[in-house]
């Protein structure tokens, strides 16, 4: 591989690591409600696990409440069950044809857990980037060694 190819591949891998970190941080529940926390919730859509955003419309009703309006009324129970069983600690309530998902205020204990989680996610991303950089440096060194050996 040429140095330009190694650099391009390394940049792409690092960018993927950063995007993964962004997605992981978007899942972290803060004091305010945002629809991004439900992005990874999978709903059983006629036997197929499907993202909630593909079976319902997500909106913010107020600063602490997310509104989930399914496109099919039959999906109300499945969506409510999927939100309740997710690891977010949310308790949805059905009101007519809308599912209201109130986000509880964060306690100090929960805030400390969130800080630990964010630190862990950030450290994992740093390690991934370091490993990618190390692998790129090693591939360059082996390429240089191989090209020197070929010339002999």
GUFI-445329 format. One record per residue (C-alpha): residue number from 1; x, y, z; residue in three letters; chain. Coordinates in steps of 0.5 Angstrom, whole numbers, plus 2048, in hexadecimal, padded with zeros to 3 digits. Example, Ala and Ser with C-alpha at 12.3 -4.5 7.8 and 13.67 -1.06 7.14 Angstrom:
+-----+------+-------+-----+-----+----+
!   i ! east ! north !  up !  aa ! ch !
+-----+------+-------+-----+-----+----+
!   1 !  819 !   7F7 ! 810 ! ALA !  A !
!   2 !  81B !   7FE ! 80E ! SER !  A !
+-----+------+-------+-----+-----+----+
# end
This chain:
+-----+------+-------+-----+-----+----+
!   i ! east ! north !  up !  aa ! ch !
+-----+------+-------+-----+-----+----+
!   1 !  800 !   800 ! 800 ! UNK !  A !
!   2 !  802 !   807 ! 7FF ! UNK !  A !
!   3 !  803 !   80C ! 804 ! UNK !  A !
!   4 !  7FD !   810 ! 801 ! UNK !  A !
!   5 !  7F8 !   80A ! 801 ! UNK !  A !
!   6 !  7FA !   808 ! 808 ! UNK !  A !
!   7 !  7F9 !   80F ! 80A ! UNK !  A !
!   8 !  7F2 !   80F ! 807 ! UNK !  A !
!   9 !  7F0 !   808 ! 80A ! UNK !  A !
!  10 !  7F2 !   80A ! 811 ! UNK !  A !
!  11 !  7EE !   811 ! 810 ! UNK !  A !
!  12 !  7E8 !   80D ! 80E ! UNK !  A !
!  13 !  7E9 !   808 ! 814 ! UNK !  A !
!  14 !  7EA !   80E ! 819 ! UNK !  A !
!  15 !  7E4 !   812 ! 816 ! UNK !  A !
!  16 !  7E0 !   80B ! 817 ! UNK !  A !
!  17 !  7E2 !   80B ! 81F ! UNK !  A !
!  18 !  7E0 !   812 ! 820 ! UNK !  A !
!  19 !  7D9 !   811 ! 81D ! UNK !  A !
!  20 !  7D8 !   80B ! 821 ! UNK !  A !
!  21 !  7DA !   80F ! 827 ! UNK !  A !
!  22 !  7D5 !   815 ! 825 ! UNK !  A !
!  23 !  7CF !   80F ! 824 ! UNK !  A !
!  24 !  7D1 !   80C ! 82B ! UNK !  A !
!  25 !  7D1 !   813 ! 82E ! UNK !  A !
!  26 !  7CA !   815 ! 82B ! UNK !  A !
!  27 !  7C7 !   80F ! 82F ! UNK !  A !
!  28 !  7C9 !   812 ! 835 ! UNK !  A !
!  29 !  7C3 !   815 ! 839 ! UNK !  A !
!  30 !  7C4 !   81C ! 83C ! UNK !  A !
!  31 !  7BF !   820 ! 840 ! UNK !  A !
!  32 !  7BB !   822 ! 839 ! UNK !  A !
!  33 !  7B7 !   81E ! 835 ! UNK !  A !
!  34 !  7BA !   81D ! 82E ! UNK !  A !
!  35 !  7B7 !   818 ! 828 ! UNK !  A !
!  36 !  7BE !   815 ! 827 ! UNK !  A !
!  37 !  7BE !   811 ! 82D ! UNK !  A !
!  38 !  7B9 !   80D ! 82A ! UNK !  A !
!  39 !  7BD !   80C ! 824 ! UNK !  A !
!  40 !  7C0 !   805 ! 826 ! UNK !  A !
!  41 !  7B9 !   802 ! 828 ! UNK !  A !
!  42 !  7B7 !   7FC ! 824 ! UNK !  A !
!  43 !  7B0 !   7FA ! 823 ! UNK !  A !
!  44 !  7AD !   7F4 ! 821 ! UNK !  A !
!  45 !  7AA !   7F6 ! 81B ! UNK !  A !
!  46 !  7A6 !   7EF ! 818 ! UNK !  A !
!  47 !  7AC !   7EB ! 81B ! UNK !  A !
!  48 !  7B1 !   7EF ! 818 ! UNK !  A !
!  49 !  7B5 !   7F4 ! 81D ! UNK !  A !
!  50 !  7B5 !   7FB ! 81A ! UNK !  A !
!  51 !  7B7 !   801 ! 81D ! UNK !  A !
!  52 !  7B2 !   805 ! 820 ! UNK !  A !
!  53 !  7B3 !   80B ! 81B ! UNK !  A !
!  54 !  7B1 !   807 ! 815 ! UNK !  A !
!  55 !  7AA !   805 ! 819 ! UNK !  A !
!  56 !  7A8 !   80C ! 81C ! UNK !  A !
!  57 !  7A9 !   813 ! 81C ! UNK !  A !
!  58 !  7AD !   816 ! 822 ! UNK !  A !
!  59 !  7AC !   81D ! 824 ! UNK !  A !
!  60 !  7AD !   821 ! 82B ! UNK !  A !
!  61 !  7A7 !   823 ! 82E ! UNK !  A !
!  62 !  7AB !   827 ! 833 ! UNK !  A !
!  63 !  7B1 !   827 ! 837 ! UNK !  A !
!  64 !  7B0 !   821 ! 83A ! UNK !  A !
!  65 !  7AB !   81D ! 836 ! UNK !  A !
!  66 !  7AC !   819 ! 82F ! UNK !  A !
!  67 !  7A6 !   818 ! 82B ! UNK !  A !
!  68 !  7A6 !   811 ! 827 ! UNK !  A !
!  69 !  7A1 !   811 ! 822 ! UNK !  A !
!  70 !  7A1 !   80A ! 81E ! UNK !  A !
!  71 !  79F !   80A ! 817 ! UNK !  A !
!  72 !  79B !   804 ! 818 ! UNK !  A !
!  73 !  796 !   803 ! 81E ! UNK !  A !
!  74 !  797 !   7FC ! 81F ! UNK !  A !
!  75 !  79F !   7FE ! 821 ! UNK !  A !
!  76 !  79D !   802 ! 827 ! UNK !  A !
!  77 !  79E !   7FC ! 82C ! UNK !  A !
!  78 !  7A4 !   7F9 ! 829 ! UNK !  A !
!  79 !  7A7 !   800 ! 829 ! UNK !  A !
!  80 !  7A5 !   801 ! 830 ! UNK !  A !
!  81 !  7A8 !   7FA ! 832 ! UNK !  A !
!  82 !  7AF !   7FC ! 82E ! UNK !  A !
!  83 !  7B0 !   803 ! 832 ! UNK !  A !
!  84 !  7AE !   800 ! 838 ! UNK !  A !
!  85 !  7B3 !   7FA ! 837 ! UNK !  A !
!  86 !  7B9 !   7FE ! 835 ! UNK !  A !
!  87 !  7BF !   800 ! 83A ! UNK !  A !
!  88 !  7BD !   807 ! 83A ! UNK !  A !
!  89 !  7B8 !   806 ! 840 ! UNK !  A !
!  90 !  7B2 !   80A ! 83D ! UNK !  A !
!  91 !  7AB !   809 ! 83E ! UNK !  A !
!  92 !  7A6 !   80A ! 838 ! UNK !  A !
!  93 !  79F !   80C ! 839 ! UNK !  A !
!  94 !  79A !   80B ! 834 ! UNK !  A !
!  95 !  795 !   811 ! 833 ! UNK !  A !
!  96 !  790 !   810 ! 82D ! UNK !  A !
!  97 !  794 !   80F ! 827 ! UNK !  A !
!  98 !  79B !   812 ! 82A ! UNK !  A !
!  99 !  7A0 !   80E ! 82E ! UNK !  A !
! 100 !  7A3 !   813 ! 833 ! UNK !  A !
! 101 !  7AA !   812 ! 836 ! UNK !  A !
! 102 !  7AB !   816 ! 83C ! UNK !  A !
! 103 !  7B3 !   817 ! 83D ! UNK !  A !
! 104 !  7B4 !   817 ! 845 ! UNK !  A !
! 105 !  7B8 !   81C ! 848 ! UNK !  A !
! 106 !  7BF !   81A ! 849 ! UNK !  A !
! 107 !  7C1 !   818 ! 850 ! UNK !  A !
! 108 !  7C8 !   819 ! 853 ! UNK !  A !
! 109 !  7CA !   812 ! 853 ! UNK !  A !
! 110 !  7C7 !   811 ! 84B ! UNK !  A !
! 111 !  7CC !   817 ! 84A ! UNK !  A !
! 112 !  7D2 !   814 ! 84C ! UNK !  A !
! 113 !  7D0 !   80E ! 849 ! UNK !  A !
! 114 !  7D0 !   812 ! 842 ! UNK !  A !
! 115 !  7D6 !   815 ! 844 ! UNK !  A !
! 116 !  7D9 !   80E ! 844 ! UNK !  A !
! 117 !  7D6 !   80C ! 83E ! UNK !  A !
! 118 !  7D8 !   812 ! 83A ! UNK !  A !
! 119 !  7DF !   811 ! 83C ! UNK !  A !
! 120 !  7DF !   80A ! 83B ! UNK !  A !
! 121 !  7DD !   80B ! 834 ! UNK !  A !
! 122 !  7E2 !   811 ! 833 ! UNK !  A !
! 123 !  7E8 !   80C ! 835 ! UNK !  A !
! 124 !  7E5 !   807 ! 830 ! UNK !  A !
! 125 !  7E5 !   80C ! 82A ! UNK !  A !
! 126 !  7EC !   80E ! 82C ! UNK !  A !
! 127 !  7EF !   807 ! 82D ! UNK !  A !
! 128 !  7EC !   805 ! 826 ! UNK !  A !
! 129 !  7EF !   80B ! 823 ! UNK !  A !
! 130 !  7F6 !   80A ! 826 ! UNK !  A !
! 131 !  7F5 !   803 ! 823 ! UNK !  A !
! 132 !  7F4 !   805 ! 81C ! UNK !  A !
! 133 !  7FA !   80A ! 81C ! UNK !  A !
! 134 !  7FE !   804 ! 81F ! UNK !  A !
! 135 !  7FC !   7FF ! 81A ! UNK !  A !
! 136 !  7FD !   805 ! 814 ! UNK !  A !
! 137 !  804 !   806 ! 817 ! UNK !  A !
! 138 !  806 !   7FF ! 817 ! UNK !  A !
! 139 !  803 !   7FE ! 810 ! UNK !  A !
! 140 !  808 !   803 ! 80E ! UNK !  A !
! 141 !  80E !   801 ! 811 ! UNK !  A !
! 142 !  80D !   7FA ! 80F ! UNK !  A !
! 143 !  80C !   7FD ! 808 ! UNK !  A !
! 144 !  812 !   800 ! 808 ! UNK !  A !
! 145 !  816 !   7FA ! 80B ! UNK !  A !
! 146 !  813 !   7F6 ! 805 ! UNK !  A !
! 147 !  815 !   7FB ! 800 ! UNK !  A !
! 148 !  81C !   7FB ! 803 ! UNK !  A !
! 149 !  81D !   7F4 ! 802 ! UNK !  A !
! 150 !  81A !   7F3 ! 7FB ! UNK !  A !
! 151 !  820 !   7F8 ! 7F9 ! UNK !  A !
! 152 !  825 !   7F4 ! 7FC ! UNK !  A !
+-----+------+-------+-----+-----+----+
# end
